[in-house]
Amino acid sequence: MARLQLHFPENQFCFSTQLTVRVTDINAGNHLGNDSMISMLSEARARFLYEYGVEEVDGTGLGIIVTDLSTMYRAEAHARDVLTFEVGVMDFNAYGGDIIFRVTRPADHTLVAMAKYGFVFFNYKTGKVTPMAPEFLAKFPHVNRLE
């Protein structure tokens, strides 16, 4: 099976946050577990959206829903490691795009993981995909469009 490769343009990262690996994030292999990495990516995504004033679901029921997740692990992380999550967006289309991540361990400059979430705008009241909100698009004028 071909290995997943994720490569992101450097200029698409526009936010950074740090999270510490907890003892409870460690799996039987004595490193950060996949399930915990997904939770950390979700936390970084939530912080990114908050920083840009984007509600995951607004008062009208319009929000963002994750459609897929790809993760490429490059190194192990261990309990008490501080990890930097750089976050950005790219590949916008009429309904959504990708939220991208680069996860590094600043203590030794190690790349731990690359990841991307596919997302679309979704009306939770009607249960249907909806076009990207113009207000969201305006927050990221530099992002490429796939149309």
Beta strands, then each sheet from edge to edge (+ up, - down):
strand 1: 13-20
strand 2: 62-73
strand 3: 82-90
strand 4: 96-105
strand 5: 110-123
strand 6: 128-129
sheet 1: 1+ 3- 4+ 5- 2+
sheet 2: 1+ 3- 4+ 5- 6+
end
